[in-house]
Amino acid sequence: MRHSPVLFSTALTLAAFAVAPAAPAVATASAPACALFAYQPTREGNTLTATGGRTGCLNSATVTVRIVVEQKDATPRVIGELAQSGTEINLATKAPCNSGATVKVHTETISSTGAIAHSPTSTFEKC
């Protein structure tokens, strides 16, 4: 008795599927949450730089990054500011450091959505 080549081939294909392991389930990564960031200010020579922005966002917003000087017995003073609109934003605003005093500054990132982020404070001598 002769076997049909089509039936033999089909039987081999079915047998291969029967012994092949099932493909592992692929985990889907969720999108990162929309968040503001404010990095600690840095100094290079006579220039202060504050970097901030937003990441992981799908909606557009206006983001403002500020260099803020902390003052004893007074409201903080903004000495540098930069704004941009978009979904993913990374801004670096600069301000002069030439008063000769010791200053405590931080970065403040503000979104038009109402969110605010502050960096840790940096102290700079003879700034």
C-alpha positions in Angstrom: 0.0 0.0 0.0 1.4 3.3 -1.0 0.8 6.5 1.1 -0.2 9.8 -0.5 2.7 12.4 -0.4 0.2 15.1 0.5 -1.2 13.2 3.4 2.4 12.3 4.6 3.5 15.9 4.4 0.4 17.1 6.3 1.0 14.5 9.0 4.6 15.7 9.4 3.5 19.3 9.6 0.9 18.5 12.3 3.4 16.4 14.2 5.9 19.3 14.2 3.2 21.7 15.7 2.3 19.1 18.3 5.9 18.9 19.7 6.9 22.6 19.2 6.7 24.5 22.4 4.2 27.3 22.6 5.6 30.8 22.1 6.1 32.7 25.3 3.7 35.5 26.1 5.2 38.9 25.4 4.7 41.4 28.1 3.7 44.8 26.9 5.5 47.7 28.6 3.3 50.5 29.6 4.1 54.0 28.5 6.1 56.1 31.0 4.1 58.5 33.0 4.2 62.2 32.1 6.5 63.9 34.6 8.4 67.2 35.1 12.0 67.2 36.1 14.3 69.9 37.7 18.0 69.2 38.0 20.2 70.9 40.6 21.7 74.1 39.3 25.4 74.1 38.2 28.0 76.8 37.9 30.6 77.2 35.2 32.7 80.3 35.7 30.4 83.3 36.1 27.3 81.5 34.7 24.6 79.6 36.6 22.7 77.0 34.6 19.3 75.4 35.6 18.0 72.5 33.5 14.4 71.2 33.6 11.5 70.0 31.4 9.0 67.2 31.0 9.2 63.7 29.7 6.9 60.8 28.8 4.1 63.2 27.9 1.6 62.8 25.0 -0.2 66.1 25.4 1.3 69.5 24.7 1.9 72.1 27.4 4.0 75.1 28.0 6.9 74.5 30.4 8.9 77.3 32.2 12.3 76.6 33.7 13.6 79.1 36.3 16.7 79.8 38.3 15.5 80.9 41.7 17.6 82.6 44.3 16.5 81.9 47.9 16.5 85.0 50.1 16.3 85.3 53.9 13.2 87.1 55.1 12.0 87.8 51.5 10.3 86.0 48.6 12.6 84.0 46.3 13.9 85.9 43.3 13.9 84.6 39.7 17.1 85.4 38.0 16.8 83.4 34.8 13.8 82.0 33.0 13.1 80.1 29.7 9.8 78.7 28.3 8.8 76.3 25.6 5.7 74.5 24.4 5.5 70.9 23.3 5.2 67.3 24.6 8.8 66.4 25.4 10.8 69.4 26.6 14.4 69.8 27.9 15.5 73.4 28.7 18.6 74.9 30.1 18.3 78.5 31.3 21.3 80.6 32.3 21.9 83.6 34.6 25.0 85.6 35.5 26.9 84.8 38.7 28.7 88.1 39.4 27.4 89.6 42.6 30.3 88.4 44.8 28.0 87.0 47.4 27.1 83.5 48.6 23.9 82.5 47.0 21.5 79.5 47.4 19.7 78.7 44.2 17.3 76.0 42.9 15.7 75.0 39.7 12.0 75.4 39.4 10.0 73.7 36.5 6.4 74.8 36.0 3.9 73.3 33.5 0.8 75.0 32.2 -1.0 71.9 33.3 -0.4 73.0 36.9 2.4 70.6 37.8 5.6 72.0 39.5 9.0 70.4 40.2 11.8 71.8 42.4 15.4 70.7 42.5 17.6 70.5 45.6 19.3 73.7 46.6 22.8 74.5 45.5 25.1 77.0 47.4 27.6 78.9 45.4 30.3 81.1 47.0 31.4 84.4 45.5 28.6 84.4 43.0 
